Amino acid sequence: MENKQVILVRQDLKLPKGKMAAQVAHASVEAVLKSDKHKVSEWRQLGSKKVVLKVSDEKELYCYNQIAKDNGLKTSVITDAGKTVIAPGTVTCCAIGPDSEERIDAVTGKLPMI
C-alpha cells in the first residue's frame, strides 16, 4: 500500500507562491518529525508523495486537522512568525501524514488540489 502526505493550505490568505511554498515545507517537515519512523521510512522509499490541497479558511483547516487526529493520523499546524507578508500568529497550513493513502483519503479525499 502506498503512503502519502497531504498539506492543507488556507485560500483566504491569498499567499504569494513563495510564501506558500515555505509554509508547506514547514508543515511537511514538522509532520514527518512527529510521525512513526517506520511509516516515514516506507514513505521515503516510495518517493515521499506529497499532495497540496485547498481549504477555504482557518475554521475548515482546524476541522480537517481534528478529523485527522481523531482518525489516528499525525498532523502539524503551522503558525507564521510574521516576518514577511502576514501577521505574526497567522495559521497558514496543516500537514497530515505520512500514512496510508487510504487512511488520508478517507479524511481529505474530497478536497481540491492547488
C-alpha positions as CSV (number, residue, x, y, z in Angstrom):
1,M,0.0,0.0,0.0
2,E,1.3,3.5,-0.9
3,N,1.8,6.2,1.7
4,K,1.5,9.9,1.2
5,Q,1.3,13.2,3.0
6,V,-1.2,16.0,2.3
7,I,-0.7,19.6,3.2
8,L,-3.9,21.8,3.5
9,V,-3.4,25.5,2.6
10,R,-5.8,28.3,3.5
11,Q,-7.1,30.0,0.4
12,D,-8.5,33.1,2.2
13,L,-4.9,34.3,2.9
14,K,-4.0,34.5,-0.8
15,L,-0.4,33.7,0.0
16,P,2.2,34.6,-2.7
17,K,3.6,31.4,-4.3
18,G,7.0,31.7,-2.5
19,K,5.4,32.2,0.9
20,M,3.0,29.3,0.3
21,A,5.9,27.0,-0.7
22,A,7.8,27.9,2.5
23,Q,4.8,27.3,4.7
24,V,4.0,23.9,3.0
25,A,7.7,22.9,3.6
26,H,7.5,23.8,7.3
27,A,4.3,21.8,7.7
28,S,5.7,18.8,5.8
29,V,8.9,18.7,7.9
30,E,7.1,19.1,11.2
31,A,4.6,16.4,10.5
32,V,7.4,14.0,9.5
33,L,9.3,14.7,12.7
34,K,6.2,13.7,14.7
35,S,5.5,10.6,12.7
36,D,6.3,6.9,13.2
37,K,9.8,6.2,11.9
38,H,8.7,3.0,10.2
39,K,5.9,4.9,8.2
40,V,8.4,7.6,7.3
41,S,10.9,5.1,6.1
42,E,8.3,3.3,3.9
43,W,7.1,6.7,2.6
44,R,10.6,7.8,1.7
45,Q,11.3,4.5,-0.1
46,L,8.3,5.0,-2.3
47,G,9.2,8.6,-3.3
48,S,7.8,10.7,-0.4
49,K,4.5,11.5,-2.2
50,K,3.0,14.9,-1.1
51,V,-0.2,16.5,-2.3
52,V,-1.1,20.1,-1.6
53,L,-4.8,20.7,-1.1
54,K,-7.1,23.8,-0.7
55,V,-9.2,24.7,2.4
56,S,-11.2,27.8,2.4
57,D,-10.2,29.3,5.8
58,E,-8.8,28.7,9.3
59,K,-12.0,27.1,10.5
60,E,-12.0,24.5,7.8
61,L,-8.3,23.8,8.3
62,Y,-8.9,23.1,12.0
63,C,-11.9,20.9,11.2
64,Y,-9.8,18.7,8.9
65,N,-6.9,18.7,11.5
66,Q,-9.3,17.4,14.2
67,I,-10.8,14.8,12.0
68,A,-7.4,13.5,11.0
69,K,-6.3,13.4,14.7
70,D,-9.5,11.6,15.6
71,N,-8.6,9.0,13.0
72,G,-5.1,8.5,14.4
73,L,-3.2,10.4,11.8
74,K,-0.3,12.7,12.7
75,T,-0.8,16.3,11.9
76,S,1.1,19.6,12.1
77,V,-0.5,23.0,12.1
78,I,1.8,25.9,11.1
79,T,1.6,29.3,12.6
80,D,3.6,32.0,10.8
81,A,6.2,34.1,12.6
82,G,5.0,37.2,10.7
83,K,8.4,38.4,9.4
84,T,7.2,38.9,5.8
85,V,3.7,39.2,4.3
86,I,1.3,38.1,7.0
87,A,0.7,39.0,10.6
88,P,2.5,37.1,13.4
89,G,0.5,34.2,14.7
90,T,-1.4,33.6,11.5
91,V,-2.3,29.9,10.9
92,T,-1.3,29.1,7.3
93,C,-1.5,25.3,6.7
94,C,-1.7,21.9,8.1
95,A,0.2,18.7,7.1
96,I,-1.4,15.2,7.6
97,G,0.8,12.1,7.5
98,P,2.7,10.5,6.0
99,D,0.4,7.5,6.3
100,S,-1.5,5.2,4.0
101,E,-3.3,6.8,1.1
102,E,-6.5,5.0,2.1
103,R,-6.5,6.5,5.7
104,I,-5.6,10.0,4.5
105,D,-8.1,10.0,1.6
106,A,-10.8,9.0,4.0
107,V,-10.3,12.4,5.6
108,T,-9.2,14.7,2.8
109,G,-10.2,12.8,-0.4
110,K,-12.9,15.4,-1.5
111,L,-10.6,18.5,-1.2
112,P,-9.4,20.1,-4.4
113,M,-5.7,20.3,-5.2
114,I,-3.9,23.6,-5.6
